Amino acid sequence: MLRFFSIELGVITEVEPAADTPITTSIRNAHWIDTINPTAEERQALADTLHITFPASGDVEEIEASSRCFIDHEGLHVHALFMSPNEGRFNTVTVACLLQKNCLLTIRDDELADFRLLRLRARKGQVACDNPKQLLVTLFDQKVENHADMLEDMHHQLEELSSYVLEEDDSDLEEAVSRIARLEDANGKVRLCLMDTRRNISFLLRYLGAPSDDRESLREIVLDIDTLMSHCTFLFDKVNFLMDSTQGFINIEQNQIIKTFSIASVVFLPPTVVASVYGMNFNSMPELEWAWGYPFAIGVMLLSGFAPYLFFKHKGWL
């Protein structure tokens, strides 16, 4: 799928090509081309029109820093990590950005919230930029804003989870551990994306050759990233504290269960000894011929069982 956008009077708008418009014409006239799993025909048209070698998925996912940001005869290449929600969890997806003189090409395999929001804002005329360079800066700026929203949402979830674990008596601790683990994973991936974005911004500051206003915007993005990184560290500490607390409560519950079994075994041990004694097959056992022998044995068993129970109760162990 290809989406085309053009910049007119400082505002970027989405362009819907007519049915009879050749794809090459739309590519030449677009200032931003957003691709999602393009077909072989679309890939070939992009390669021929923009004079590029369309990257394979393996090349887009390359993680070495030297190959994620570079400049060649095709233009300026930046491979950036974005967050992608998947069934309640987050995955990191690499988006290849190719900046040429009059066009920005973004290549991705999944639908992402950052791009969906940027398209929505573009349709409403809310994305102001004068050229594809500024559009690339705007994309990273919005990405950082979305990460800030994710961290704020995770903070609220941790606050609710903290009250659930520490204040409620009937909380499901196993479910709480699972939720804490998901938040830790999401926080780690946001941190990874922020680190990747800071590296990309540093590369753009060195090689983009942007005007002073754009450079100032990039520096502000770096400051925002530094602030969010500190917030990530705070969330990691809170997650670790909550995980330790939850595991502590689980250990207390398990110790309580073991304590109950231990006391039960001690309480029933003396009656078991008495029953074992009177279960012996010796001839000289006076109580066997005694009319009150059976009630006497039952009484001794009850007394020997209640005595440890009352002792534990007196000590406050129950």
N, C-alpha and C positions, 0 to 999 in steps of 0.2 A: 504494500500500500504506500502510495506517495501522497503527501499533502504539500501544497504550495502556498507560500505567503509572500506578499510584496510590501515594501515600505513606501508609503506615500505621505508627504507632508509631515514627516516625523512620527507617523503612526503605522504600525504593522497590522495588516489585515489578511485574512485567509482568502485565497482565490480559488474559486471552483471552475476548473477548465471546462469549456464547452465540449460536447461529445465529439465534435468533428475536429477539435484542436489536436494537432500532433503532440505527442508527449515531449518531443525534443523542444518544441516551441515553449511549452510550459516550463521546462527546465531552464531554458535560456532567460526567460522573463522573471523568474522567481528570485527573491532575495534570501529566502529560507526554504529549504526542501527537507521535510521531515519524513524519513522512511521507516516503515515497520514491516519486517519480513518481505522485502520486495521480491517480485517474481524475477525469473531469469531475464525476461524481456526488459523489465524496468531497470535491472542492474546494468544490462548492456547499454541501454539508452543513457543512463547516468554516466557510465564510464566513457562513452563516446563523446557526449556533449560537454562534460566538464574536464575531459582529458585526464582521467584518473584511473587508477587500478582499484576496482571495488574490493574492499577487504573481505576476507572470509571470517566466519564466526570465531575461529581459533585465533586469528590475528587481533580481533576486537577484544578478546578476553585476555590478551597477553598482559602479564602483571609486572614485568620488569619496568622500572622507572625510565630507563633509557629509551624504551620503545613506546611508552604511553604518551609522551609529549615530544614532538619533534617538528622540524620544518624541512620541507623538501620542495621540489619543483611543482608539486601539486598544490601546495599551500601549507597552512599551519594545522597540525594534527594534535588533537587533545582527546585522549580516551579517559572518560570520567565515570566514576561509580555513582549509581543512583539506587535509591531504595525502592523495592517492589514488594507490596503486600501479597501474601500467598497463604490462604486458609488460616488466618489469625497469626501468622508469622511473617517475618520480613526476610527477603533475599536481596542480595546486592547484584545489580545488573550493570554491565559496562555499556556505555553509549559512546560511539565514535563520533567526534565532531571534527569536521574539515572546514576550515575557514579560508575562502578565497577572496579575491579583491571585491567582488560584488555579490557573493553568495555564501551562505552558511548551510552546510549539509550535515544532518544528524542521522546516524545509522543505529538502529536498535532492533531488538527482537521481541520486546514486550511493551505493552501499554503501561505507561508510568504516570503517576499522579502529577509529577512536576510538569510534564508536557501537556497533560490534559488541562491543567489549570492555566498554563500559558496560552493554549489555544482558546480557552474560554475568555480569558482577558483580552486576547487579540480580537475575538469576535465583537467584544464590547468596546473596542477602541481604547483599551486601558494600557496597552504596551507601547510606550513612547521610546523611539530610537531613530537615529538618523542613518544608520548603516549596519551591515551584518556584524561588525565588531562590537558595537554597542548591544546588539541583540545577544551575542554570546555572553557578554558581561551580565546582561539582564537575566539570562538563563541561570547562571551560577548564583546570582543574587537571590533569585526566587528559590533555588535549591536550598540555600542556607536558611532562608526563612521557613521553608517547609520542615527542615531538620529541627529548627527551633520549636516549631509547633509539635513535632513528634516528641521532643524531650519534655515539653510542658505537659503533654498528654501522659507520658510515662510517669512523670512526677505525680500527677493526680492519681494515677492507678496505684502507685506505690503508697500514697497517703491512705487510700481506701483499703489497700491490702494490709497496711500496718495496723489500722484500726480493727480489721477483721481478725488478724492473728493475735494481737496483743490485748484486745479488749473483750472479744466475744468468747464465751465459754464453750459454745458448741461448734466452733470453726472446724472445717475439714482441713487438717494440716497437710495431708498428702496433696490435696488439690492446691493448697497455698504454695507448696514447694514447686509444683508444676508451673503455676502462674509467675512465681519469682524467677524461675529459670527462663521463661519466655521473655520476661522484661530484661533480664541480664543479657540475653542473646540480642535483643533488639537494640539495647543501649550500646553494645559492642559494635554492632554493624553501623549504627549512626556515627559512632566515633571513627570507625574506619573510613566512612564516606567523607567525614569532615577533614580527616588527615589527607585523603586523596584530593579533596577540593583545595586545600591550602597549597598542596604541591602544584596543582594546576594553575592556581592564581599566581603563584610565584613565577611559574613559567611564562604566563601571559604578561606579567609586569616586566620581564626581561626582554621578551621578543615581540610583543604585540605592537609596539610603537604607537600606542594609543595617545590621544590628546590628554591634557592635564586633568580634565574633568573625569575621563574614564579611569585614569590612573588613581585618582582620588577615590572613585567608587570601588576599585579593586582593593585599595588599602583599607577602606571601611569594611569590606567583606572579610578581609583577613582579621581585623579586630573583632568582628562578630564571631568568626570561627574560634578565635582564642577564648572568647567568653563562653561559647558553647562547649568547648573542650573542658573548661573548668567545671561547667555544669555536669558534663558526662562523668567526670571524676567524682563529683558529689553524689550522683545517682549510683555509681558503682559502690561507693562506701555505704550508702543506704541499703542497696540490695544485699551486700555482704552482711550488714547488721541484721537485716530482716531474715536472711537465710539462716544465720547462726541462731537467732531467737527461735525460729520455727523448729530447727533441729533440736534445740534445747527443750522446747515443749514436747516434742515427740519423744525424746529421751526420758523426760519426766513421766509421761504417760506409760512408757514401757517399764520404767522402774516401779511405777505404782502397781502395774500388773504383776511384776515379779515379786514385789513386796507382799501382795495379797496371797499369791501362791506359797510364798515362804512361811507366812504366818499360819496359813491353813495347814501346811505340813507339820509345823511345830505343834499346833493345837491338837491335831489328830494323832500325833506320835505317841503320847502317853496312853490314850485308850487302846491304841494298837498293841502296845506292850502288854497291857493288862489282858487283852483278849488273847494274845499269844501265850501268855502264862497259863491261862485257864483252858487253852486248847491243847496242852501237853497231855500225853497218854501215860501218866504215872499212876501206879496203884495207890500210893499213900498221898492222897490229896484230900484233906479233911473237908474242904468246902464241897466236894462232890456228893457227900452224904448228908450235907446240911440242908435243911428245908429252905432256909433263907440264903443259900449260896448263890443262886442265880440273881435275885434282886441285889445282893451285896456286890456281885461282880459288875452289874449294870451301874450301880451307884458309884463304885470306884472309877469306872470308865468315864462317867459323866463328870465327876469331880475332877479327875485328872485332865479332862478336856477343858473345863471351864476355868480352872486355875491359871493356865498360861494366858487365856483370853483376857481374864480380868487383870492380870499383871501387865499385859501389853496396853490395855485400856488405861490403866493407872499411869503408865509411863507416857501416854500420849502418842503411841506409835500407830494407833488405829484412828 
